[in-house]
Amino acid sequence: MSVGLSLLCGASVAAEPSPGDSPQRVTPAGGLFSIEFPAAPTCNANPVEPDCHYVYPSEGWVLSASLSQVESSEPPARSLEKQLNTSAEDGSFRIVRQEITHVGDLPALDYRFESTDESAYRAVGRLVLIGARIVTLEVGGDTLPSEDAIQRFMNTFRVEGQPGKSEAVVSSAPEPQPSAAPSPTEPAEVPQRAQASSASLQSEPSLQSITARMQASLLKPGKLQYQSIQEKLPGEGMPWSFSVGTAKRIIQRKRDKKRDALIIIETGRTQAGTFEHRFWLDAKTLLPYRWTSRSPGSSTRLEVIDGFLHADGKGASAVKFNQHLGDTPLLFPGAPLELALSTLPLAPGFTGSVRVLDPGGMATGKPFSTWRVSVPFAGPVTGLARLKKDVASYKVELLESTGEKELEKAPRKIILWIESEARRVLQVETEAPLSRGGIRSVQTLQAQR
């Protein structure tokens, strides 16, 4: 089928590259449609919301195709416009142009996005409605390929004759069957370990193995709403709590010194004042390689270069550090750790371990800590992030493994509640023992949409 993309006029473009690989047509999981990429794309096999994307090595242009569910039985044009508005809001984009059209007999909508923040990232795309599903075809980047190249990509889309047939390019562990749980902290029961289909996840993999399982395609550019951060401390006889502050996360995709990167910008306010953290992640592996932090009275820059971790802190966080990392992958605490874990092929019984940077330990010569990862529960949960409805979620637990018997009795602990379908981190609970006894607890809640 051939449909002109009328809104693609008037954009400044760069020259179109010539990939070394031959074009490849792929059918994402579910088999509802197929699309041709310039070379082999990266895909996930989620049957509910599959997606594939390809990044041009030289220019960093991102070509993507994804599938989502229509949430209501509205007229086709309204469903497409609603999807477009949601995508623009989640991705911090401004809708520059939109036009209702058709692909064969299917309702469609062509659009153009521009970033609303400091990023130069732009995108053009097409939404196609197939029954109760919407296909999103998009080309994005700081610059864009030629209009002919964009239109050629869009027009390779076709509906397949057997929508039920799955021809996923890649595969992952199956989603677990949900089981009921009355609250985020007290699930009714722990489901039995996954059977043969996920048996390979039950033995604890190496650090390199677990990071290799991170599915970068599940981490998409967008904006996470404000979070409520609360802290609980042991008081005189009774626990007491107070609000620490709020935070906002924005995920952007950019080229950074010839590297395709995801940049996480976290800003917020605490009782001490405003802060800003910026993390740079390799877009293929989700491993962080740079972190800058600014807060009242201090600033820190961490960077991994040629296998060495360099740190330079000023003010209250003054530190100078330069140490070889070895071959073991290293995750950074906070947003990079939480978001990376949400992309794992999670299932009840999943176990593993990760090595995490511990900024507070750099001055004492212990900059890294190892954490055991497990998924003890998956199913619908009530009360997550103050949501009033049940949300199908994974409970992911991290326990610090120090090798010291005294510390192992009361290890630091992190609990993540991750939405099963969207892979949103809904709630994070961290616990750390205090020297005087008791436990300091901090809870981060994803604000309601």
Secondary structure, 3 states (H helix, E strand, C coil): CCCCCHHHCCCCECCCCCCCCCCEEECCCCCCEEEEECCCCEEECCCCCCEEEEECCCCCCEEEEEEEECCCCCCHHHHHHHHHHHHHHHCCEEEEEEEEEEECCEEEEEEEEEECCCCCCEEEEEEEEECCEEEEEEEEECCECCHHHHHHHHCCCEECCCCCCCCCCCCCCCCCCCCCECCCCCCCCCCCCCCHHHHHHCCCCCHHHHHHCCCHHHCCCEEEEEEEEEEEECCCCCCEEEEEEEEEEEEEEEEECCEEEEEEEEEEEECCEEEEEEEEEECCCCCEEEEEEEECCEEEEEEEECCEEEEEEEECCCEEEEEECCCCCCECCCHHHHHHHCCCCCCCCCEEEEEEECHHHCCCCCCEEEEEEEEEEEEEECCHHHCCCCEEEEEEEEEEECCCHHHHHCCCEEEEEEECCCCCEEEEEEEEECCCCCEEEEEEEECCC
